[in-house]
Amino acid sequence: MNRTPFQSMLNPIMRKNYNPVSRRDFLKLAALGAGAIAFRPFAKQDLPEFPQADKLGRVTVGKVDVFIRPDEGSQIIGALYEDNVVPWIRESVGSMPGRINQRWVETPYGFIWGGNLQPVYNQQNAAMDTLPSTSLGQGMWVEVTIPYVDLTLENPPARAPWLQYRESIGLPPRFVYSQVVWVDQIRAEANGQTWYRLNEKYGSGDLFWGPAEAFRPLTSDEISPVNPLAEEKRIVVNIDYQTLSCFEGENEVHFARISSGALYDAWGNRVNVWETPVGEFPIWRKAISLPLSGGSASAGWSLPAVGWVSLFVGTGVAIHSTYWHNNYGEPSSRGCVNASPEDAKWIFRWSQPQVLYDPGDVTVEMPGGTKVKVEKQEF
């Protein structure tokens, strides 16, 4: 088959993805390469090769179209699939009819609608050889700092729904950029490879091993409170504008675009249960990392190692970090307030109650911590 000029300039991943295949078939093909290494837990594991660029974008959904211009009405010139990683040149405003979010990302291969492309970096880390002692035993909090890393399950069978799904289509466990998890063991091999054992404290009991270079140890200083002596702290979430503001008295000290609860499902049906509750609520629990899950077997979600979780409604509604989309400014969640990793971390550090590195989790009784006011215009 003769290639168009565009197809000729594609990198190998893009050329492979240009011919239409289903997401399921694509993931199975990807598993042949990634899984072959990932399931040998203590052999030398090279990290994935990612494009050479300061900033990268990771596809967060099964398939995205690549357009010649930042306009859904322009020519489609390629396709990318989940976890493909591309250089992120710049972000621009374009046209995506039917969506609030009109941001697009320019890549060397064309334009991708920004809501489906997570901004990531490829920052490898020096391996630690010992773990600090904590009230939880030896361990440390770490953050994924490369676009994604494949893991090995230590204690099969898979328990968490997200892991069972990946296993059902032949893929190894995988964590992606900005996820936060607890490390409770280190294993150094004679071949020079160092492995961390990853343990979600409140997860389903799945334990993983991952190459140390993919994880950056968090420090106590970066979790320390922001302006802890300030009085009259409050958070205002505006559903209509999809924004979050942090106030000290009358002064706004932080502003962020967020994604609150989606009002409609993929078929356009109204889903009231997903709406973020309106009212004023105190933050009652905060955790450096939690697995989040909910819904039914057919329409549920299972999200491991979610960072910087600030719960403010007893049913589990929280402000938290997000790695599964970049659609801030448009309702996209199942009731929570999705924020970027940077914004969620700042809010976590600034708001009350304060959380120490050890144990990284605190629950308070009423009247609770910083008030979160969720407001919405009534029409």
N, C-alpha and C positions, 0 to 999 in steps of 0.2 A: 504494500500500500504506500503510495506517495504521501510524504508528509507536507503539511502546509508550512510556511516560514515560521509560524509560531511554534508548531510541534517540533521543529528542528532545534529551537533554542531551549526547549524544556530540559530540566535536569532529569536524571533517570527516574526519579519518583514520579514526576509529572507525566513523563511519557508513558509510564506503566499505567497511570490512572486515567489517561485520556480516553481510552476505550471504555465504554460503560460496563461496569460490573456491579453486582450488588454489594452492599456494605458487608453482609455476612461472608460472601466469597472473598472479599478483599481482606477481611480480618483473618480468615483462615490462611490466606497466602502469606500475610505478614507473620503469622505464627511460625511458619516453616523456618523463617530466618531468625526471628527474635527468640522464639521459644526453645530452639535447639540448644542455645547457650544457657538460657535462663534456668532451665530445669537441671543443670549440673551445678549444684549449689556451691561446691568448694573447688571448682576449677577456676583458673584465671579468667575473669570476665572483662572484656573491653567494653567501655561505655559506648552507646550509640554515636555514630558520626552525625553531627548536625551542621547545617550551613554556616559558613564563616561570615558572621555579621554581628554588630554590636547588639542589636535588638532583633528578636525573632518572634514569630507568631505560630502558635500551635492550634490546629483545627480541633474544635471541641465537639463536633457533631459527626454523624455518620458520613456525610458527603456535603461539600460546598462547591458551587459553581464559581469559576474564575471568569471575570468579565473584562472586556477590552477597555471599558471606562467605568467610573464609579456610578453606574446607572443600571438598574435591573433590566431596563429596556434595551441595553446595548448588547453586542454580540457576545455569546458565551464562547470562550476560547480554550477551556480546559476544565478539569475537575480535580479536587483534592479530597482526601478521606481522613477519617478520624486519626489524630495524632501525627499527621504529616506536619512537618515543621518547615517554615519558609522565612527568608529575610523580610523584616518589617522596615520598609523604606520610610513611609510617612502615613499619617492619618489625614483624611480629608472628608468634607461633606459632599454627599452625592444624592442620589435618588433611590429610595427603596419604598415603593408604594405600599400602603397598608401597615407600615411600621412607624413607630415614634422615632426609633433610633435611625438616623440617616448617616451615620459615620461609616466610612469605608477605609480599608487599608490597602495601600499600594505595595505590591511585591514585584520582584523582577519578572513575574509571569503574568501579571495582570492585577485586577482589583478584586478584593474579597470583602463582602459585607462584614463590618467589624464586630457585630454581635456574636459571630461564630469563630472568632480568632482570639485566643488568649495571648496577651503579651508576655513573653518569656525571655529568659537569658540562659546562656550556657556557661555556668560558673562552677568549675570543679574545685574540690576542697582537699586539703591535706587530711589524711586519716589520723584519728586519735588512737592511741594505744591503751589508754586506761579510761575508766569512767569515774566521775565523782561520786561520793557517797551522799545519799539523800535520805529523807524519811521514808521514801518508797523503795529503798535499797539502792544499789549502784545503778546509775542511769543518767540520761541527759535528754533534753528536748532538741530535736533537729528539724531542719526545714529543707525540702527538696529545692535545689538551686540549678538544676538542668531541666530541659523541656520535659523529659520523662525518663524513668528508670524502671527496668523490669526486675522483678523480685522472685524469690523462691519461697513457696509455702513450706514451713517446717513441719507442721502438724496436720496433714490432710486427714479427713476430707474437708473441703471448703465449707464454711459456715455462713458467712455473710452473703446476702443476695447478690451484691455487686460482683463478688468473687465467684459465686456459683455461675453467674451469667458468663463471665469471661472463660471459665473452665468449660462451659457447655459448647463454646465455639472454638475451643482449642487454643486459647491464648493464656499466657502466663499472667500472674498478678502484675499490676503496674501502678506506680505512683507518678504524679505529674508535678510540675513546677508549683511551688508555694504551699504544698501540703505539709502539715506539721505532725510529727509523731514522736513517741518515746522510744529511746534506745536503751535496752537493758542488758545487752551482752555485746562483746567485741570478740571477733575471731580473726587472728592473723595467720595466714598460710605461708608455707615455706617459699611459695612462688612469688611472694610480695603482695598478694591481694589481701586486703583487709575488708572484713564484712561486719556490718552492724545487724543485730537482731532487732526488729521493729515490733513493738508491742502496743497496740491500742488499749489503753487502760480500761475503757468502757465499751470496747468492741465486742465482737461475737466470739473472741477467743482465738482468732487466726493469728499465727506468728509468722513473720517473714524475715528472710535474710536479704540484704541488699548491699551493693558495693559502696564502701565508705565515701568515695569521692563524690557521690551524688548528693550528699547530705551535709549541710552546714550546721554545726552545733550552735544553738542559741546561747546567749549570755544573760546573766542576771541584769546587767545594765540596760540591755535593750528591752527588757520587760518591766523595768522600773517605772513608777508612776510619773505621769506628766502633770506638772503643776498641782501637786496633791493638796496644797493649802488653799487653793482657790475656793471661794464660797459660791453658793447658788449655781451649781453646775446643773445643766439640763440639756436634754437632747430633743430636737424637734424633727420628726419625719413627716414630710409633706407628700401625701400620696398623689395629689394632682400633678405636682411638678417633679416627682421622683427624686427628691433631694433629702439630704440629712444635714442638719446644722447643730453644732455644739456651742452652747452659750455658757459664759461665766457672767452672771448678772444679765445685763443687757448687751454685752459684747459677744459677737460671734467670733469664736476662736478656731473653728474648723468647719469646712463645708465639703460635701461629697455628693456625687451622683450615686444613686442606689437603684435597686430593683426590688420592688415590693411584690406582694402576692399577685399572680396572674389572674385576670378576670375571666379568661376564656381558655378552653383546651385547644388542642391542635385541630379540632374539627369545628371550632367556632361556637361551641356550647358554653353557656354561662356556668361557671364553677364557683359558687359562693364560698364553698369551704376553703378555697385557696386565698381568699382575701385576707390581707393583714388587718388584724383587729384595730379599730379606731378607739382612741381613748388615751388615758394617761396611766402608765404602768411603771413600777420600779424595777430596776435590774435586780434579780434575786439570785442569779448564779452566773459565774464566769469561769471559763476553762480555756487553757491554752490550746487544747485540741479535743475534739469530740467527733465520733461518728454520728451522722445524721441520717435518719430513715423515717419512713412513714408511708401512708397510703395503703392501697390494697395490693393483692398479689398481681393483678393485671395492670394497675396504674400507680404503682408505688415508686419509691426512690430509695436508694441506698448509697450513701456518700461517705467514704472513709476519710479519716484524718483531716477534718475541717478545722482550720485554724481560727483563733481569736474569737471565741464564741461568747456573746453576752446575752443571756436569756432574760427576757423581760415580761413574758406571759407564761402562766403556769402550764399551758398546753404544749410548750416547747418552742414558741416563737422567739427568735433571736436575731440580733445583728451579728453577722459572721462573714468571714472571708469566703471568697468564691473562686473556684478554679474551673468550673464546667461551662462558663459562658463569659462573655465580655459585653453584655447587653445592658449596661447601666444606663438609666434614664428611661427605661421601659419596664412595666410590670412583667416579671419573668419567674418569680419564685413560687413556692407552694405555701406561702404565708409569712415566711421570714423576710428580713431585710438583708438582701444580698449587697455586699460592699466589696470593693477591690481589696486584695490582701493588705495593701499599704493603709487604706482608710480603716479597715476593720481592726488592724493592729493599733493604730493611733487611738481610736475610740476605746478599745480594750484597755489601754494603758491610762487614758485620761479619766475614764468614768470610775465611779465607785460601785461595788467595793474594790479595794486594791487586791491584787493577786500576786503572790510571791512565786518565784521560779520553782520553789519547793513548797507545796506540792503541785502548783500550777492549776489549782481548782479551788473555788470557794463558793459556799452557799450561805446566804444570810437570811435572817428572819425579817418579818415586817418591822418597820416600814420599808425595809429594803435599801437599795443603793440609789444611784442617779436615776431620776425620773425620765422616762421616754414618753413623749407626747406624740401620738400618731394622729395627724389631722387630715381631714378630707372635706372638700367643699360639698355641701348637700344641695342637689339640684331639684 
